[in-house]
Amino acid sequence: MNPELEALILADEKVSASKDKEAENCLLVFESLLDKVMERQPKMSRDIVGKSMVKAHRKWALKQDCKPPAIPAKA
């Protein structure tokens, strides 16, 4: 996964998981990361970045569900 996209997803998750003052700070971090991405990708809209985040997060979550257990079962 693209490191910038991953950072945005993780920052967005922190916003969703936090409350009150912490949520405000997390939102500022997320918005800052998003602004940096938008500066480097001027032809991209915020909507496209948002959709890319959702798509990448879904793919990642599906891969997590399909992973075999880390410890093999005893025979």
C-alpha positions in Angstrom: 0.0 0.0 0.0 1.1 3.5 -0.7 2.7 5.0 2.5 0.9 8.3 2.1 -2.5 6.5 1.7 -1.7 4.2 4.7 -0.9 7.3 6.8 -4.2 8.9 5.9 -6.1 5.8 6.7 -4.4 5.4 10.1 -5.0 9.1 10.9 -8.7 8.7 9.9 -9.1 5.7 12.1 -7.6 7.7 15.0 -10.2 10.4 14.4 -13.0 7.8 14.5 -11.7 6.2 17.6 -11.1 9.3 19.7 -13.4 11.6 21.6 -13.6 15.3 22.5 -10.4 17.3 22.5 -8.3 14.3 21.3 -10.6 13.9 18.3 -10.0 17.6 17.4 -6.3 17.1 17.5 -6.5 13.8 15.5 -8.7 15.6 12.9 -6.1 18.4 12.6 -3.4 15.8 12.0 -5.6 14.1 9.4 -6.4 17.4 7.6 -2.7 18.3 7.6 -1.7 15.0 6.0 -4.5 15.4 3.5 -3.4 18.9 2.6 0.1 17.6 2.0 -1.2 14.9 -0.3 -3.3 17.5 -2.2 -0.3 19.7 -2.6 1.7 16.9 -4.2 -1.2 15.7 -6.3 -2.9 19.0 -7.5 -5.0 17.2 -10.2 -6.6 14.9 -7.6 -9.7 15.9 -5.8 -10.4 15.3 -2.1 -13.3 13.1 -3.2 -11.0 10.8 -5.2 -8.5 10.6 -2.3 -11.4 9.7 0.1 -12.6 7.0 -2.3 -9.1 5.7 -2.6 -8.8 5.5 1.2 -12.0 3.5 1.5 -11.0 1.1 -1.3 -7.5 0.6 0.1 -8.8 0.1 3.6 -11.3 -2.5 2.4 -8.6 -4.4 0.5 -6.4 -4.4 3.6 -9.2 -5.6 5.8 -10.0 -8.4 3.5 -6.4 -9.5 3.4 -6.4 -9.5 7.2 -9.4 -11.8 7.3 -7.8 -14.3 4.9 -4.5 -14.6 6.6 -3.7 -18.1 8.0 -3.1 -18.4 11.7 0.4 -17.4 12.8 0.8 -20.5 14.9 0.2 -23.8 13.1 -2.4 -26.1 14.6 -1.0 -29.1 16.5 -1.3 -32.4 14.8 
